């Protein structure tokens, strides 16, 4: 059992020398005390208790250890890692750094792609808005100036004719939109196998993702 070690003070050193010098000290006790020569820097607590008991003045324990302190434990030796372990740790570290870099780059690319999609959407909406304004303005101008050319300069009737042209432009655009939508629906219905294959592929992908 390891006993706590106390640093040797001058008082402890003198008490140890006094006990070792006793003529009636047993061989066993003398052998125990002589294991700690003058170069020793600390004593275990059981040896200090032996000194206290054998000393002629029988001092108290706290008097002997006054000014002493517990010896700090010796630092643990550095454990050398094997080259295989070092190589494996380096490989794991490089792998983690690569993963972190890939995640960082992926986030940046995703953010850039999202910004580009947003800009494209904004550009498309702006283009549609400009197209609507130009179309409606053109329809209004055609009606306005046609009335002016045919019936003369009459602001009220010219404006009414421009509004009629504007309404006519709305009707034409609505008819074009209905025609485009009808063609798209007809094209989708004429290829049911393509729609079914797309739905099946989407379902298979969803099931595979759920399994993984």
C-alpha positions in Angstrom: 0.0 0.0 0.0 1.4 3.4 -1.0 1.8 5.8 1.8 1.7 9.6 1.3 5.2 11.1 1.2 6.0 14.3 3.1 8.9 16.6 2.2 11.8 16.4 4.7 12.4 19.6 6.7 15.3 20.4 8.9 13.3 19.3 11.9 12.5 16.0 10.4 16.1 15.4 9.3 17.4 16.1 12.8 14.7 13.8 14.4 15.7 11.0 11.9 19.4 11.4 12.8 18.6 11.4 16.5 16.6 8.1 16.3 19.2 6.4 14.0 21.9 7.3 16.6 20.1 5.4 19.4 21.9 2.4 20.7 18.8 0.5 21.7 17.2 0.7 18.3 16.2 -2.6 16.9 17.8 -4.0 13.8 14.5 -4.0 11.9 13.7 -0.3 12.8 17.3 0.7 12.0 17.1 -0.9 8.6 13.9 0.8 7.8 15.3 4.2 8.8 18.6 3.7 7.0 16.7 3.3 3.7 16.4 7.1 3.7 19.9 8.6 3.5 20.7 12.3 3.7 20.0 12.7 0.0 16.4 11.6 0.5 13.9 14.5 -0.1 10.7 12.9 1.4 9.6 10.4 4.0 6.5 8.2 4.1 4.1 8.8 6.9 4.7 5.4 8.5 8.4 6.2 8.8 7.6 9.6 10.3 5.3 7.9 12.9 8.2 5.5 13.7 10.5 8.4 14.3 8.0 10.0 16.6 7.6 6.8 18.6 11.3 6.1 18.9 12.5 9.7 19.5 13.6 10.2 23.1 11.4 13.4 23.5 8.3 11.7 22.0 7.1 14.8 20.0 3.6 15.1 18.7 3.1 14.2 15.0 2.0 17.7 14.1 5.2 19.1 15.6 7.3 16.8 13.4 5.5 17.6 10.1 5.2 21.3 10.8 6.4 23.2 7.8 6.4 20.1 5.6 4.1 19.4 2.6 3.0 16.4 0.6 5.4 15.5 -2.2 3.9 16.1 -5.6 3.5 13.0 -7.7 6.1 12.3 -10.4 4.9 13.3 -13.9 3.8 10.4 -16.0 6.1 9.5 -18.8 5.1 10.4 -22.3 3.6 7.5 -24.1 5.0 7.1 -27.5 2.5 6.3 -30.1 3.2 3.6 -32.6 3.9 4.7 -36.2 0.8 2.8 -37.4 -1.4 4.7 -34.9 0.1 8.0 -35.9 -0.5 7.2 -39.6 -4.1 6.2 -38.8 -4.8 9.3 -36.8 -3.3 11.5 -39.5 -5.5 9.8 -42.1 -8.6 10.3 -40.0 -7.7 13.9 -39.4 -7.2 14.5 -43.2 -10.5 12.8 -43.9 -12.4 15.0 -41.4 -10.8 18.1 -42.8 -11.7 17.1 -46.4 -15.3 16.4 -45.3 -15.5 19.8 -43.5 -14.2 21.5 -46.7 -16.6 19.7 -48.9 -19.5 20.7 -46.6 -18.4 24.3 -46.7 -18.0 24.3 -50.5 -21.4 22.6 -50.9 -23.1 25.2 -48.7 -21.5 28.0 -50.7 -22.5 26.5 -54.0 -26.0 25.9 -52.8 -26.3 29.5 -51.7 -24.9 30.8 -55.0 -27.3 28.5 -57.0 -30.2 29.8 -54.9 -29.2 33.4 -55.5 -28.9 32.7 -59.2 -32.3 31.0 -59.3 -33.8 34.0 -57.5 -32.2 36.4 -59.9 -33.5 34.4 -62.8 -37.0 34.4 -61.3 -36.8 38.2 -60.7 -35.6 38.8 -64.2 -38.3 36.6 -65.7 -41.0 38.5 -63.6 -39.6 41.8 -64.7 -39.5 40.7 -68.3 -43.1 39.6 -68.1 -44.1 42.9 -66.5 -42.3 44.9 -69.2 -43.9 42.7 -71.9 -47.4 43.3 -70.4 -46.8 47.1 -70.2 -45.4 47.3 -73.7 -48.2 45.1 -75.2 -51.0 47.0 -73.4 -49.4 50.4 -74.2 -49.1 49.4 -77.9 -52.7 48.3 -78.0 -53.8 51.5 -76.4 -51.7 53.6 -78.7 -53.0 51.8 -81.8 -56.6 52.5 -80.8 -55.8 56.0 -79.8 -54.0 57.0 -83.0 -56.2 55.0 -85.3 -59.2 56.9 -84.0 -57.3 60.2 -84.3 -56.5 59.4 -87.9 -60.0 58.4 -88.8 -62.2 60.8 -86.8 -59.9 63.7 -86.1 -58.5 65.2 -82.9 -61.1 64.5 -80.2 -59.5 63.7 -76.9 -62.5 61.9 -75.4 -63.2 59.6 -78.4 -59.5 59.1 -79.0 -59.1 58.0 -75.3 -62.2 55.7 -75.7 -60.7 54.2 -78.8 -57.4 53.6 -77.0 -59.3 51.8 -74.1 -61.1 49.7 -76.7 -57.7 48.7 -78.1 -56.4 48.0 -74.6 -59.4 45.7 -74.0 -58.9 44.0 -77.3 -55.2 43.4 -76.3 -56.4 41.8 -73.1 -58.8 39.5 -75.0 -56.1 38.5 -77.5 -53.6 37.7 -74.7 -56.2 35.6 -72.8 -57.0 33.6 -76.0 -53.3 33.0 -76.5 -52.9 31.8 -72.9 -55.9 29.5 -73.2 -54.5 28.1 -76.5 -51.0 27.4 -75.0 -52.6 25.7 -72.0 -54.8 23.5 -74.1 -51.8 22.4 -76.2 -49.8 21.5 -73.1 -52.7 19.5 -71.7 -53.2 17.7 -74.9 -49.5 16.9 -75.2 -49.5 15.5 -71.7 -52.5 13.3 -72.3 -51.1 12.0 -75.6 -48.1 10.5 -73.7 -49.6 8.7 -70.6 -46.7 6.2 -70.6 -44.2 9.0 -70.2 -46.1 10.5 -67.2 -46.5 7.0 -65.7 -42.8 6.2 -66.1 -41.8 9.6 -64.4 -44.2 8.9 -61.5 -42.8 5.4 -61.2 -39.2 6.6 -61.2 -40.0 9.2 -58.6 -41.7 6.6 -56.4 -38.7 4.2 -56.7 -36.3 7.0 -55.8 -38.4 7.9 -52.8 -38.5 4.2 -51.6 -34.8 3.8 -52.1 -34.1 7.0 -50.1 -36.4 5.7 -47.3 -34.5 2.4 -47.1 -31.1 4.1 -46.9 
